[in-house]
Amino acid sequence: MAYPPGAVERAMKAHEVIMRALNGQLTWIQAAEILGRSPRSIRRLRWLLQHRGYDGLFDRRRRTPSPKRAPVAEVQRLLALYRERYQGFNVRHFHQLARRQHGMRFCYAFVKKALQSAGLVPKHRPRGRHRRRREPRPCFGELLHLDGSRHRWLALVPDRCFTLIAVVDDATKRLLYAQLGEGGESVEAIMTALRAVLEPEGVPMALYTDRAHWAVHTPVAGGGPDHRRPTQVGRALARLGIEHILGYSPAARGRSERVNRTLQDRLVNELRGAASRRWPRPTATCGSGSSPPSTSSSLDPRPTPHRPSSRSTAWTSTRGSPARSCCTTKPRTPTLS
């Protein structure tokens, strides 16, 4: 096994410096400073050169293969798996699927480096934090985010756009509800989403939305909302005692926007690979008996979703009973319901 060029260059430099020190051109302290070694290391290199010759200056550990070296066949199978079945998936999503469904044991850093070295995924420069993110609410159910995302969700019908209505909890980032529909953000779709969340969970303290037509009445485009003319959703929230918080920019709705971006990346790829082949109609909705298989755990923005046990709950029962604790129950995996 040949030595790498870097090891050969270091051995040549050490040989030259030690020979100059032996000839009296340098002191051993100067030789140690040139090589960046301690005096003890210099004495060891001199002994190796005198007893073993030039070959003694090489690190023999480099001739021994690392016990942690990945098998070549497994690396080739990993690259072939991405190239044939998961082309276009991001590295994090592909790593989770490869470990869960195909038994790959490689870590995320190794998978990312292997895919980038093979030219299958581009290299991105790490982004700096533009602004400080708002701290999440301390209690599960204290604040919910409701937003709609219009996108080409189904790869089999790329010329048609559908709207995904999603509800996310602010404290735990759990995806409580998601449903596809052909129409936009209609009042019926919003009411259906709220009912699907409020009936099993209870009434939250606040709801964060954008300034859509169903959320608030805006007399002049670009102007402020008219709170004297509440919408049907606004009247329903007021009657339930839910505070309605309006977002005035996409940056203010960062949590819901990040969830939409994650769903647009992961859900589209998984529907293209599996679920879209089983749906007889492109207008099928997630959670109505036709949910895509094996997508519940991979659609969550966080790798390992959980509900922290140290946080209390802010849900209120819809039947007037006292507030109930949602953190003592078994954590639920976010699903499309």
Buried (B, 14 or more C-beta within 10 A) or exposed (E): EEBEEEBEEBBEEBBEBBEBBBEEEBEBEEBBEBBEBEEEEBEEBBEBBEEEEEEBBBEEEBEEEEEEEEEEEEBEBBBEBBEEBBEBBBBBBBBBBBBEEEEBEBEBEBBBBBBBEBEBBEEEEEEEEEEEEEEBBEBBBBBBBBBBBEBEBBEEEEEEEBBBBBBBBBBBBBBBBBBBBEEBBBBEBBBBBBEBBBEEBBBBBBBBBBEBEBBBBBEEEEEEBEEEEBBEBBEBBEEBEBEBEBBEEEEBBBBBBBBBEBBBBBBBBBBBBEBBEEBEEBBBBBBEEEBBEEBBBBBBBEEEBEBEEEBBBBBBEBEEEEBBEBBEEEBEEBBBB
